[in-house]
Amino acid sequence: MSACPGHGSRPAWRTLNSNQMPGWINLANFCTLLRLALVPFVIRAIVQGHLLAALALLVVAGFTDVIDGALARGFNLATQTGAYLDPIADKCLLSGIVLALGSSSIIPWWFVVVVFGRDLYILLGVLAFIGFTKVRKFPPSLWGKTATFLQVSTAVTWMTRNILKLPILDAVSSAMLWICAAFTIWSGVHYTLRGIQTWRAH
């Protein structure tokens, strides 16, 4: 007959420590990975014309973004891996949506070029800093965050326009397109100015 564990013994799950599990594995990063995993499903739904399903998946992805941020801040689950994964997941989702909308002829291709052109321009700038300076942190600016918000809003507006077929949404979606393009271009200019200041400082 086996002896009963004493007061000093611990269940096996309590003996697990950070050395037995990578530090980046937590609920916040799981939400980020879930958002990344949703990207191909959102793209496929748009390309196949299932815009309502695409919007539903986009809402789920939005919730994961809110939840992972709240968990990271509220429960001290922020990790360096999460700091890299979160913007990658956001960018993959947004870029995939814009590209899918363009390939489905829902939004004009010139808008796709503006969005991807700015992102490519920023990426090349980041690579230049990594290659020639010691700068490794590239926090988003207020203008960059505003442009991203408007890009998401514009994509949602154009998908809603194609679902509901309301005349008022034609005017709203067209206006959103130009406003978003203007903010996207300006955010690229602002990143350039900030980059020049940072470059001179280093």
N, C-alpha and C positions, 0 to 999 in steps of 0.2 A: 504494500500500500504506500503510495507516494506521500511525502510529507506536505502538509499545507503550507503555502508561502507565508512567511512572517510579515510583520508590519514593515520591515525594511525592504522587502522585495517590491519591484515595480513591474507593471504590465510591459510587454515587449514594445508596444507602440510608444511608450514614454521614454524608452532608452534610445530611440532614434535621435540623432543630433545632426547638426548642420554638416558634419564631416561625412555623413552617409548619404546625403542628398545635395545635389548642386544648389547653391544659394539662389539661383535665378528661378527655380521652379516654385512658383507660388500662384495663388488664385488670380492676382492682378495680371501677371504675364500670360496665364491661361486665357483670360478674356482677350488679351491682345492677339494671341495666336488664333483664337476663334475668329476674330475679326479678319485676320489674314486668310484664314481658310474659307471664309464666305466670299472672298473676291471672285473666284471663278464662277460661282453660282450666280452672283449678281450679274456678271458679264454675260453669262449664257442666257439668263432670263431676258436681258435687254435685247440681245441679238436675235433671240427667238420670238420677240414681240410680246413677251409676258411682262408688261411694264408694271402691272399691279403687284405681281410676285416680286419683281425687282425692288419696288418701293418697300414692300414688307421686309425683305431681306436687308435693305438699307436701314430701316428703322431698328432692326435687331443689331446690326453693326454699330449703329449710333449708341444704342444702350450699352454695348460692350465697351465702347470708348469712355462713356460716362462712368461705368462701374470700375473699370481698371484704374482710372484716375482717382476715384474716391477711395478705392482699396489701398492704392499706393500711398496716398497722403494720410488717410485716416488710420491705417493699421501698420504703418511703417514698412510697407512691402515694396518700396521703390528700390530698384536695382539698376546697375549700369546696363545690363542686358535689356531690361525693360525700356530704359531711356533710348536705346537704339531701335528696339523693335516697334515701339509705339508710332514714331513718325514714319517708319517704313510701311507699317500696316495701313496708316492713314493715306500715305501717298499712293500705295498700290491700289487701294480701294478707289480713290478719287480718279487717278489716272485711268484705271480700267473702265470706270463708268463713263468718263469723257470720251475715251477711245471707242467704246461700244456704242455710245449715242451718235458719234460721228460716222462710224461704219454702217449704222442703221439709218443714216440720213435723217436723224431726228434733230440734230443740231448741225449748223454749217461747219465745214472743215476749217475755215479760217479761225474759228474759235478754238478748235482743237489745236491748231498750230500755235496760237497765242499761249495757251496753257502749257503745252509741252515745250515750246520754245523757251519760256521763262524758266521752267523746271530744269531743262538741260543747261541753260545759261548759269543758273545757281549751282548746279552740280559741278560744272567745270570750274567755277570759282572756288568751291569748297576743295576740290582736288588740287587746285593751285596752292591754296593755303596749306594743305596737308603736305604737299611736296616741297614747299619752299619756306615755310615758317613752322613755328612750334605751336601754333593755334590749333586746338582740337575741339573746341566747343563753339557751336554755331546755333545759338538760340534764335527762335523765330521772332521776327519783329511784329509790332502791332499791325502794320500794314500787311505783312505776310499772313497773319492770322485772319485779318479781315478779308483778304483775297480768297483764302481757303474757304471761309464761311460762305462767301458769295458764290464760289464755284459749286459748292454743294447745293446751295439754295437754287442756283440757276439750273442745275441738273434735275433737281426735284420738280421745279416749275415746268420744265420742258416735258418731263415724263407725265406730269399731271395734265398738261395741255393735251397731249396725245391720247390720254385716257378719257377725259371728260368732254373734249371737243367743244369747249365753251369759247365764244368769240372774245370775251374779255381777257381770257388767258393768252390769246394771240398777242395782244398789246402788252400784257404784263411780261410774257416770256421774252419778247423782243427787247423791251426796255432792260430787263435783267441781263440779257446777253451783252449789251453795250456797256452797262454799268460794271459788270463783272470783268469784262475785257479791260476797261480803263483801270480798275483797281489792280488787276493782275499785272499790267504793264508798269504801273506806278510802283508796285511793290518790288518789281525787278530793279527799277531805277533806284529805289531807296536802299535795297540790298547792295547795289553797286556803290553808292555813296558811303554806306557804313563799312563796306569792305575796303574802300580806299583809306578811310580813317584808321581802320584796324591794321592795314598793311604798313602804313606810315609809322604806326606806333610800335611795330615789331621789326 
